[in-house]
Amino acid sequence: MGEAMYNNWPNFEELRQLAEESPERLEAFLHREVEALIESAPMGMQDRLRGLQFQVDCQRKIHKSPLGSCVAISKMMHESLSRLQQVLNGSFRSPVLDSAQTNNVVPIAG
């Protein structure tokens, strides 16, 4: 992976021009590159990455402006980072486990 993957990418000006003149070609390029990146990931991570990309694509579709989708995607990233930080600090509380404890459900050890 690394730098070699991006050697055939258009430069910034070419991407800007593509966005202005042919947004559908830019979207096709984006889709190809995202798919290539996902396929280069370990097999066990590909489903998770596709799910994450689905969430990103949904945010892009439901917001009226690129800035709105950017803000929403950024918020998703910050929330994910916050959960990771909580897990690493040992302070993460799972809503599923909290609900099970509230409802006096005893988890079955497997």
Residue pairs with C-beta under 8 A, 6 or more apart in sequence:
1 40
5 36
5 37
5 40
9 33
10 18
10 29
15 26
18 25
18 26
18 29
19 26
34 53
37 49
38 46
38 49
38 50
38 53
39 46
41 49
55 76
56 73
56 76
59 69
59 72
59 73
59 76
60 69
60 73
62 69
62 72
63 69
63 71
63 72
83 92
86 92
86 93
97 107
100 107
